[in-house]
Structure formats: structure tokens, C-alpha cells
Amino acid sequence: MALRKSTILVVDDNQDIRDLVTLILADEGFTTLDAKDALEAMAVLEKSQPALVLLDVMMPGKSGIELLREIRAHRDSRIN
């Protein structure tokens, strides 16, 4: 699958990291969405299907690994 011009979801509890990654991806031609935590990420994923999800592993509440498991368990998910 070609990712060029695709949408990427950036999930990180650090606003500066989200802003930096989003800026870099936008400069490369990607559309970006962002979320500050697992709860917000799941809300974004209910409304859209990004081609890629970039997860921070160590977040307060639910970790990126736990979020990945939840995303993969979601029956409509195309994430492998």
C-alpha cells in the first residue's frame, strides 16, 4: 500500500512531540490526525481509518501497547 498522501494518526501524551511529528509528516505530504491519549485515539478511530497509527509506548492511563491490542481487537480494524 502506498502511504503517500495517506492519513496518519499520531498518538502521544506530549504535545511538543505530536506537533513536531505532525509538522514533519505534513511537510512530506501526509494528512495527519492527532490524539493525546488512548481514549482520544479511539474516538478518532471511530470516525476515520488512517493508513498508519504512530503510538507512544509510555502514556498515562493506557499504554501504546495496550492501545494497539485494543485497536487490533476492534472488529472493523484493518490493522495487523
N, CA, C and O atoms as CSV, one atom per row, in Angstrom:
chain,resi,resn,atom,element,x,y,z
A,1,MET,N,N,0.845,-1.173,0.000
A,1,MET,CA,C,0.000,0.000,0.000
A,1,MET,C,C,0.890,1.236,0.000
A,1,MET,O,O,1.811,1.335,0.811
A,2,ALA,N,N,0.632,2.151,-0.875
A,2,ALA,CA,C,1.380,3.405,-0.920
A,2,ALA,C,C,0.851,4.344,0.152
A,2,ALA,O,O,-0.344,4.635,0.200
A,3,LEU,N,N,1.742,4.814,1.007
A,3,LEU,CA,C,1.323,5.706,2.079
A,3,LEU,C,C,1.290,7.168,1.658
A,3,LEU,O,O,0.678,7.991,2.338
A,4,ARG,N,N,1.929,7.497,0.565
A,4,ARG,CA,C,1.997,8.890,0.135
A,4,ARG,C,C,0.596,9.471,0.042
A,4,ARG,O,O,-0.293,8.865,-0.557
A,5,LYS,N,N,0.399,10.624,0.620
A,5,LYS,CA,C,-0.884,11.340,0.645
A,5,LYS,C,C,-1.923,10.648,1.524
A,5,LYS,O,O,-3.098,11.013,1.492
A,6,SER,N,N,-1.509,9.666,2.299
A,6,SER,CA,C,-2.424,8.979,3.201
A,6,SER,C,C,-2.524,9.726,4.524
A,6,SER,O,O,-1.769,10.662,4.790
A,7,THR,N,N,-3.468,9.292,5.340
A,7,THR,CA,C,-3.662,9.887,6.657
A,7,THR,C,C,-2.944,9.063,7.710
A,7,THR,O,O,-3.003,7.833,7.697
A,8,ILE,N,N,-2.263,9.749,8.623
A,8,ILE,CA,C,-1.530,9.107,9.710
A,8,ILE,C,C,-2.025,9.685,11.030
A,8,ILE,O,O,-2.114,10.903,11.189
A,9,LEU,N,N,-2.345,8.807,11.970
A,9,LEU,CA,C,-2.746,9.215,13.318
A,9,LEU,C,C,-1.525,9.167,14.227
A,9,LEU,O,O,-0.863,8.136,14.335
A,10,VAL,N,N,-1.232,10.287,14.879
A,10,VAL,CA,C,-0.109,10.395,15.807
A,10,VAL,C,C,-0.681,10.446,17.222
A,10,VAL,O,O,-1.453,11.345,17.553
A,11,VAL,N,N,-0.297,9.470,18.059
A,11,VAL,CA,C,-0.806,9.399,19.428
A,11,VAL,C,C,0.368,9.538,20.389
A,11,VAL,O,O,1.253,8.683,20.431
A,12,ASP,N,N,0.367,10.620,21.157
A,12,ASP,CA,C,1.434,10.871,22.127
A,12,ASP,C,C,0.901,11.836,23.180
A,12,ASP,O,O,0.195,12.788,22.848
A,13,ASP,N,N,1.232,11.599,24.435
A,13,ASP,CA,C,0.768,12.476,25.502
A,13,ASP,C,C,1.544,13.793,25.557
A,13,ASP,O,O,1.112,14.731,26.226
A,14,ASN,N,N,2.670,13.876,24.870
A,14,ASN,CA,C,3.492,15.082,24.844
A,14,ASN,C,C,3.101,15.937,23.633
A,14,ASN,O,O,3.311,15.542,22.486
A,15,GLN,N,N,2.534,17.109,23.908
A,15,GLN,CA,C,2.070,17.997,22.834
A,15,GLN,C,C,3.201,18.388,21.888
A,15,GLN,O,O,3.000,18.448,20.675
A,16,ASP,N,N,4.390,18.656,22.433
A,16,ASP,CA,C,5.519,19.055,21.581
A,16,ASP,C,C,5.893,17.953,20.596
A,16,ASP,O,O,6.185,18.230,19.432
A,17,ILE,N,N,5.885,16.709,21.057
A,17,ILE,CA,C,6.195,15.571,20.175
A,17,ILE,C,C,5.132,15.461,19.084
A,17,ILE,O,O,5.457,15.306,17.907
A,18,ARG,N,N,3.855,15.542,19.483
A,18,ARG,CA,C,2.770,15.477,18.488
A,18,ARG,C,C,2.921,16.574,17.447
A,18,ARG,O,O,2.785,16.327,16.249
A,19,ASP,N,N,3.203,17.791,17.910
A,19,ASP,CA,C,3.349,18.911,16.978
A,19,ASP,C,C,4.514,18.693,16.020
A,19,ASP,O,O,4.386,18.940,14.821
A,20,LEU,N,N,5.649,18.232,16.540
A,20,LEU,CA,C,6.833,18.019,15.705
A,20,LEU,C,C,6.597,16.922,14.668
A,20,LEU,O,O,6.886,17.106,13.486
A,21,VAL,N,N,6.074,15.790,15.112
A,21,VAL,CA,C,5.828,14.671,14.190
A,21,VAL,C,C,4.790,15.070,13.140
A,21,VAL,O,O,4.942,14.759,11.959
A,22,THR,N,N,3.748,15.752,13.573
A,22,THR,CA,C,2.707,16.203,12.646
A,22,THR,C,C,3.278,17.162,11.608
A,22,THR,O,O,2.950,17.063,10.426
A,23,LEU,N,N,4.128,18.087,12.041
A,23,LEU,CA,C,4.753,19.037,11.125
A,23,LEU,C,C,5.624,18.326,10.091
A,23,LEU,O,O,5.552,18.628,8.900
A,24,ILE,N,N,6.441,17.389,10.548
A,24,ILE,CA,C,7.316,16.643,9.635
A,24,ILE,C,C,6.491,15.849,8.624
A,24,ILE,O,O,6.788,15.857,7.429
A,25,LEU,N,N,5.461,15.167,9.107
A,25,LEU,CA,C,4.622,14.370,8.209
A,25,LEU,C,C,3.884,15.254,7.204
A,25,LEU,O,O,3.778,14.902,6.029
A,26,ALA,N,N,3.380,16.388,7.658
A,26,ALA,CA,C,2.689,17.314,6.755
A,26,ALA,C,C,3.644,17.833,5.684
A,26,ALA,O,O,3.264,17.964,4.520
A,27,ASP,N,N,4.884,18.128,6.075
A,27,ASP,CA,C,5.889,18.574,5.097
A,27,ASP,C,C,6.172,17.510,4.044
A,27,ASP,O,O,6.565,17.829,2.922
A,28,GLU,N,N,5.972,16.247,4.406
A,28,GLU,CA,C,6.195,15.143,3.470
A,28,GLU,C,C,4.944,14.794,2.667
A,28,GLU,O,O,4.955,13.850,1.877
A,29,GLY,N,N,3.861,15.556,2.868
A,29,GLY,CA,C,2.667,15.368,2.060
A,29,GLY,C,C,1.576,14.510,2.681
A,29,GLY,O,O,0.599,14.170,2.013
A,30,PHE,N,N,1.732,14.159,3.946
A,30,PHE,CA,C,0.722,13.332,4.604
A,30,PHE,C,C,-0.329,14.202,5.279
A,30,PHE,O,O,-0.044,15.318,5.714
A,31,THR,N,N,-1.532,13.684,5.358
A,31,THR,CA,C,-2.572,14.272,6.183
A,31,THR,C,C,-2.420,13.644,7.559
A,31,THR,O,O,-2.198,12.439,7.669
A,32,THR,N,N,-2.537,14.452,8.610
A,32,THR,CA,C,-2.344,13.904,9.950
A,32,THR,C,C,-3.542,14.174,10.844
A,32,THR,O,O,-4.257,15.165,10.698
A,33,LEU,N,N,-3.725,13.267,11.758
A,33,LEU,CA,C,-4.658,13.407,12.863
A,33,LEU,C,C,-3.824,13.206,14.112
A,33,LEU,O,O,-2.778,12.559,14.060
A,34,ASP,N,N,-4.275,13.754,15.245
A,34,ASP,CA,C,-3.504,13.506,16.454
A,34,ASP,C,C,-4.421,13.290,17.645
A,34,ASP,O,O,-5.576,13.717,17.658
A,35,ALA,N,N,-3.871,12.616,18.643
A,35,ALA,CA,C,-4.596,12.325,19.875
A,35,ALA,C,C,-3.605,12.339,21.027
A,35,ALA,O,O,-2.452,11.937,20.874
A,36,LYS,N,N,-4.070,12.811,22.198
A,36,LYS,CA,C,-3.180,12.927,23.353
A,36,LYS,C,C,-3.150,11.683,24.225
A,36,LYS,O,O,-2.272,11.542,25.076
A,37,ASP,N,N,-4.104,10.776,24.021
A,37,ASP,CA,C,-4.146,9.564,24.838
A,37,ASP,C,C,-4.974,8.492,24.134
A,37,ASP,O,O,-5.513,8.709,23.049
A,38,ALA,N,N,-5.058,7.343,24.774
A,38,ALA,CA,C,-5.756,6.204,24.172
A,38,ALA,C,C,-7.239,6.490,23.957
A,38,ALA,O,O,-7.804,6.120,22.928
A,39,LEU,N,N,-7.859,7.139,24.916
A,39,LEU,CA,C,-9.289,7.435,24.805
A,39,LEU,C,C,-9.568,8.338,23.600
A,39,LEU,O,O,-10.493,8.092,22.826
A,40,GLU,N,N,-8.763,9.371,23.459
A,40,GLU,CA,C,-8.930,10.276,22.323
A,40,GLU,C,C,-8.616,9.566,21.004
A,40,GLU,O,O,-9.279,9.805,19.995
A,41,ALA,N,N,-7.614,8.701,21.014
A,41,ALA,CA,C,-7.251,7.954,19.803
A,41,ALA,C,C,-8.402,7.058,19.352
A,41,ALA,O,O,-8.708,6.994,18.162
A,42,MET,N,N,-9.035,6.373,20.290
A,42,MET,CA,C,-10.157,5.504,19.927
A,42,MET,C,C,-11.320,6.318,19.365
A,42,MET,O,O,-12.007,5.863,18.451
A,43,ALA,N,N,-11.545,7.515,19.900
A,43,ALA,CA,C,-12.600,8.383,19.370
A,43,ALA,C,C,-12.273,8.803,17.934
A,43,ALA,O,O,-13.161,8.845,17.082
A,44,VAL,N,N,-11.007,9.111,17.668
A,44,VAL,CA,C,-10.588,9.467,16.306
A,44,VAL,C,C,-10.780,8.275,15.377
A,44,VAL,O,O,-11.255,8.433,14.252
A,45,LEU,N,N,-10.412,7.082,15.844
A,45,LEU,CA,C,-10.511,5.878,15.012
A,45,LEU,C,C,-11.956,5.474,14.724
A,45,LEU,O,O,-12.219,4.777,13.744
A,46,GLU,N,N,-12.888,5.903,15.567
A,46,GLU,CA,C,-14.303,5.629,15.292
A,46,GLU,C,C,-14.795,6.428,14.091
A,46,GLU,O,O,-15.744,6.028,13.417
A,47,LYS,N,N,-14.140,7.568,13.825
A,47,LYS,CA,C,-14.578,8.467,12.760
A,47,LYS,C,C,-13.745,8.361,11.491
A,47,LYS,O,O,-14.179,8.807,10.429
A,48,SER,N,N,-12.564,7.781,11.585
A,48,SER,CA,C,-11.686,7.717,10.416
A,48,SER,C,C,-10.859,6.440,10.442
A,48,SER,O,O,-10.746,5.778,11.474
A,49,GLN,N,N,-10.289,6.108,9.302
A,49,GLN,CA,C,-9.427,4.928,9.193
A,49,GLN,C,C,-8.088,5.350,8.603
A,49,GLN,O,O,-7.882,5.255,7.393
A,50,PRO,N,N,-7.178,5.817,9.456
A,50,PRO,CA,C,-5.867,6.211,8.940
A,50,PRO,C,C,-5.106,5.012,8.389
A,50,PRO,O,O,-5.347,3.871,8.782
A,51,ALA,N,N,-4.190,5.289,7.478
A,51,ALA,CA,C,-3.369,4.224,6.896
A,51,ALA,C,C,-2.315,3.739,7.884
A,51,ALA,O,O,-1.826,2.614,7.779
A,52,LEU,N,N,-1.970,4.596,8.847
A,52,LEU,CA,C,-0.915,4.275,9.804
A,52,LEU,C,C,-1.224,4.951,11.130
A,52,LEU,O,O,-1.728,6.074,11.155
A,53,VAL,N,N,-0.925,4.271,12.234
A,53,VAL,CA,C,-1.064,4.848,13.571
A,53,VAL,C,C,0.304,4.801,14.236
A,53,VAL,O,O,0.885,3.728,14.399
A,54,LEU,N,N,0.819,5.969,14.620
A,54,LEU,CA,C,2.080,6.054,15.354
A,54,LEU,C,C,1.750,6.212,16.830
A,54,LEU,O,O,1.101,7.179,17.229
A,55,LEU,N,N,2.200,5.255,17.639
A,55,LEU,CA,C,1.848,5.238,19.054
A,55,LEU,C,C,3.045,5.480,19.952
A,55,LEU,O,O,4.116,4.909,19.747
A,56,ASP,N,N,2.854,6.334,20.952
A,56,ASP,CA,C,3.802,6.462,22.048
A,56,ASP,C,C,3.593,5.228,22.927
A,56,ASP,O,O,2.456,4.873,23.234
A,57,VAL,N,N,4.663,4.587,23.324
A,57,VAL,CA,C,4.529,3.372,24.130
A,57,VAL,C,C,4.172,3.705,25.571
A,57,VAL,O,O,3.325,3.038,26.167
A,58,MET,N,N,4.804,4.724,26.137
A,58,MET,CA,C,4.601,5.051,27.549
A,58,MET,C,C,3.719,6.288,27.684
A,58,MET,O,O,4.195,7.422,27.627
A,59,MET,N,N,2.417,6.041,27.866
A,59,MET,CA,C,1.462,7.125,28.074
A,59,MET,C,C,0.746,6.880,29.390
A,59,MET,O,O,0.616,5.732,29.815
A,60,PRO,N,N,0.278,7.939,30.046
A,60,PRO,CA,C,-0.503,7.740,31.270
A,60,PRO,C,C,-1.837,7.065,30.946
A,60,PRO,O,O,-2.375,7.223,29.850
A,61,GLY,N,N,-2.344,6.334,31.887
A,61,GLY,CA,C,-3.598,5.613,31.656
A,61,GLY,C,C,-3.332,4.323,30.922
A,61,GLY,O,O,-2.897,3.340,31.521
A,62,LYS,N,N,-3.586,4.319,29.644
A,62,LYS,CA,C,-3.391,3.131,28.814
A,62,LYS,C,C,-2.142,3.325,27.958
A,62,LYS,O,O,-2.004,4.339,27.274
A,63,SER,N,N,-1.244,2.360,27.998
A,63,SER,CA,C,-0.004,2.458,27.217
A,63,SER,C,C,-0.287,2.276,25.728
A,63,SER,O,O,-1.371,1.849,25.329
A,64,GLY,N,N,0.706,2.607,24.928
A,64,GLY,CA,C,0.585,2.405,23.491
A,64,GLY,C,C,0.406,0.941,23.133
A,64,GLY,O,O,-0.312,0.615,22.188
A,65,ILE,N,N,1.058,0.053,23.884
A,65,ILE,CA,C,0.916,-1.393,23.644
A,65,ILE,C,C,-0.516,-1.836,23.939
A,65,ILE,O,O,-1.107,-2.596,23.173
A,66,GLU,N,N,-1.067,-1.355,25.053
A,66,GLU,CA,C,-2.456,-1.700,25.390
A,66,GLU,C,C,-3.416,-1.139,24.344
A,66,GLU,O,O,-4.384,-1.796,23.961
A,67,LEU,N,N,-3.139,0.075,23.889
A,67,LEU,CA,C,-3.981,0.676,22.854
A,67,LEU,C,C,-3.900,-0.126,21.563
A,67,LEU,O,O,-4.920,-0.350,20.910
A,68,LEU,N,N,-2.709,-0.558,21.190
A,68,LEU,CA,C,-2.554,-1.374,19.984
A,68,LEU,C,C,-3.388,-2.645,20.079
A,68,LEU,O,O,-4.054,-3.028,19.117
A,69,ARG,N,N,-3.353,-3.293,21.228
A,69,ARG,CA,C,-4.169,-4.510,21.417
A,69,ARG,C,C,-5.652,-4.197,21.260
A,69,ARG,O,O,-6.392,-4.972,20.654
A,70,GLU,N,N,-6.084,-3.066,21.804
A,70,GLU,CA,C,-7.492,-2.681,21.691
A,70,GLU,C,C,-7.865,-2.389,20.235
A,70,GLU,O,O,-8.936,-2.781,19.773
A,71,ILE,N,N,-6.983,-1.705,19.522
A,71,ILE,CA,C,-7.240,-1.402,18.112
A,71,ILE,C,C,-7.334,-2.696,17.308
A,71,ILE,O,O,-8.238,-2.863,16.489
A,72,ARG,N,N,-6.401,-3.605,17.547
A,72,ARG,CA,C,-6.382,-4.869,16.796
A,72,ARG,C,C,-7.602,-5.730,17.101
A,72,ARG,O,O,-8.061,-6.480,16.240
A,73,ALA,N,N,-8.127,-5.628,18.314
A,73,ALA,CA,C,-9.291,-6.421,18.707
A,73,ALA,C,C,-10.587,-5.860,18.123
A,73,ALA,O,O,-11.600,-6.556,18.053
A,74,HIS,N,N,-10.543,-4.605,17.708
A,74,HIS,CA,C,-11.737,-3.975,17.153
A,74,HIS,C,C,-12.080,-4.653,15.832
A,74,HIS,O,O,-11.230,-4.731,14.945
A,75,ARG,N,N,-13.267,-5.128,15.688
A,75,ARG,CA,C,-13.621,-5.961,14.530
A,75,ARG,C,C,-13.555,-5.240,13.194
A,75,ARG,O,O,-13.369,-5.889,12.165
A,76,ASP,N,N,-13.701,-3.917,13.175
A,76,ASP,CA,C,-13.660,-3.180,11.914
A,76,ASP,C,C,-12.252,-2.732,11.541
A,76,ASP,O,O,-12.046,-2.110,10.500
A,77,SER,N,N,-11.297,-3.048,12.386
A,77,SER,CA,C,-9.930,-2.586,12.169
A,77,SER,C,C,-9.248,-3.365,11.059
A,77,SER,O,O,-9.452,-4.570,10.907
A,78,ARG,N,N,-8.428,-2.653,10.279
A,78,ARG,CA,C,-7.627,-3.288,9.243
A,78,ARG,C,C,-6.183,-3.425,9.701
A,78,ARG,O,O,-5.310,-3.781,8.909
A,79,ILE,N,N,-5.930,-3.148,10.958
A,79,ILE,CA,C,-4.563,-3.179,11.476
A,79,ILE,C,C,-4.169,-4.602,11.815
A,79,ILE,O,O,-4.909,-5.316,12.491
A,80,ASN,N,N,-2.994,-5.016,11.341
A,80,ASN,CA,C,-2.486,-6.368,11.580
A,80,ASN,C,C,-1.374,-6.369,12.581
A,80,ASN,O,O,-0.831,-7.427,12.900
